């Protein structure tokens, strides 16, 4: 394994979206915009807030958000695509139960690569 491939606790240095020890580093304007769009929804922000207490089923999230399961599922898909949440499936009495959990505890938005060295968490 080369030095570049070894796991590290430091923030990544190149543009992109990286998860390290529960922190999502978003580096570069294109990636910051992508994550900002996903977080710009009050419903998605509220969904993330409720997941801080632990994994929740799609039904639980639907109830607490006051939205349909289809709508909540759409929000979850957008957050899943950015590795902010993760979904798991388990058998239930009426088919399959979808549970959603936070994958990260913090998101760091960095506008340009050179600024990464100044980020302190």
C-alpha positions as CSV (number, residue, x, y, z in Angstrom):
1,X,0.0,0.0,0.0
2,X,1.5,3.3,-1.0
3,X,1.6,6.3,1.3
4,X,-1.3,7.9,-0.8
5,X,-3.5,4.9,-0.2
6,X,-3.1,4.5,3.5
7,X,-6.0,5.5,5.7
8,X,-5.4,8.8,7.4
9,X,-7.2,11.0,10.0
10,X,-6.3,14.1,8.0
11,X,-8.6,15.9,5.6
12,X,-8.3,14.9,2.0
13,X,-6.5,17.4,-0.3
14,X,-8.1,17.0,-3.7
15,X,-11.5,18.2,-5.0
16,X,-14.3,15.7,-4.4
17,X,-16.4,14.3,-1.6
18,X,-14.7,12.2,1.0
19,X,-15.8,10.6,4.3
20,X,-13.2,10.2,7.0
21,X,-14.1,9.0,10.5
22,X,-17.7,10.2,10.3
23,X,-16.9,13.6,8.8
24,X,-17.8,14.3,5.2
25,X,-15.3,16.6,3.5
26,X,-16.7,18.4,0.4
27,X,-13.9,20.2,-1.5
28,X,-14.3,22.4,-4.6
29,X,-17.1,24.6,-5.9
30,X,-18.8,21.9,-8.0
31,X,-19.0,19.5,-5.0
32,X,-19.9,22.2,-2.5
33,X,-22.8,23.2,-4.8
34,X,-24.0,19.6,-5.1
35,X,-24.1,19.0,-1.4
36,X,-25.5,22.4,-0.7
37,X,-28.4,21.7,-3.0
38,X,-29.1,18.5,-1.1
39,X,-29.0,20.3,2.2
40,X,-31.1,23.3,1.0
41,X,-34.3,21.5,1.6
42,X,-35.8,22.1,5.1
43,X,-37.4,18.7,5.0
44,X,-34.0,17.0,4.4
45,X,-32.4,19.1,7.1
46,X,-35.2,18.0,9.5
47,X,-34.8,14.4,8.4
48,X,-31.1,14.6,9.3
49,X,-31.9,16.2,12.7
50,X,-34.2,13.3,13.6
51,X,-31.6,10.7,12.6
52,X,-29.1,12.0,15.2
53,X,-31.1,9.9,17.7
54,X,-30.3,6.7,15.8
55,X,-31.6,4.8,12.8
56,X,-35.3,5.3,11.9
57,X,-37.6,3.4,9.6
58,X,-39.1,5.1,6.6
59,X,-42.5,4.9,8.4
60,X,-41.1,6.6,11.5
61,X,-39.6,9.4,9.4
62,X,-42.7,9.8,7.4
63,X,-44.7,10.2,10.6
64,X,-42.4,12.7,12.3
65,X,-42.0,14.8,9.1
66,X,-45.7,14.7,8.3
67,X,-44.9,13.6,4.7
68,X,-45.8,10.5,2.6
69,X,-43.4,7.6,2.6
70,X,-42.8,8.2,-1.2
71,X,-41.7,11.8,-0.5
72,X,-39.5,10.8,2.4
73,X,-38.0,8.0,0.3
74,X,-37.1,10.6,-2.4
75,X,-35.4,12.8,0.2
76,X,-33.5,9.8,1.5
77,X,-32.3,8.8,-2.0
78,X,-30.8,12.3,-2.5
79,X,-28.9,12.1,0.8
80,X,-27.9,8.5,0.1
81,X,-26.4,9.5,-3.3
82,X,-24.0,11.8,-1.4
83,X,-23.1,9.3,1.4
84,X,-24.8,11.4,4.1
85,X,-27.2,8.6,5.1
86,X,-27.3,4.9,4.5
87,X,-30.3,2.6,4.1
88,X,-30.6,-1.0,5.2
89,X,-33.4,-3.4,4.6
90,X,-34.8,-6.2,6.8
91,X,-37.7,-8.6,6.4
92,X,-41.0,-7.5,8.1
93,X,-44.5,-8.8,8.4
94,X,-45.6,-6.9,5.2
95,X,-42.5,-7.3,3.1
96,X,-39.3,-5.4,3.6
97,X,-38.6,-2.7,6.1
98,X,-36.3,0.2,5.1
99,X,-34.2,1.8,7.9
100,X,-32.2,4.9,7.5
101,X,-29.1,6.0,9.5
102,X,-26.7,8.9,9.5
103,X,-23.4,8.0,7.9
104,X,-21.7,11.2,9.0
105,X,-21.8,13.4,12.1
106,X,-20.4,16.5,10.4
107,X,-20.1,18.0,6.9
108,X,-17.2,20.3,6.1
109,X,-17.6,22.5,3.0
110,X,-14.3,23.8,1.6
111,X,-14.4,26.1,-1.4
112,X,-10.9,25.4,-2.8
113,X,-8.2,22.8,-2.3
114,X,-5.6,25.1,-0.8
115,X,-7.9,25.9,2.1
116,X,-8.1,22.3,3.4
117,X,-4.9,22.7,5.4
118,X,-6.7,25.5,7.4
119,X,-9.7,23.3,8.3
120,X,-9.7,22.3,12.0
121,X,-12.3,19.9,13.4
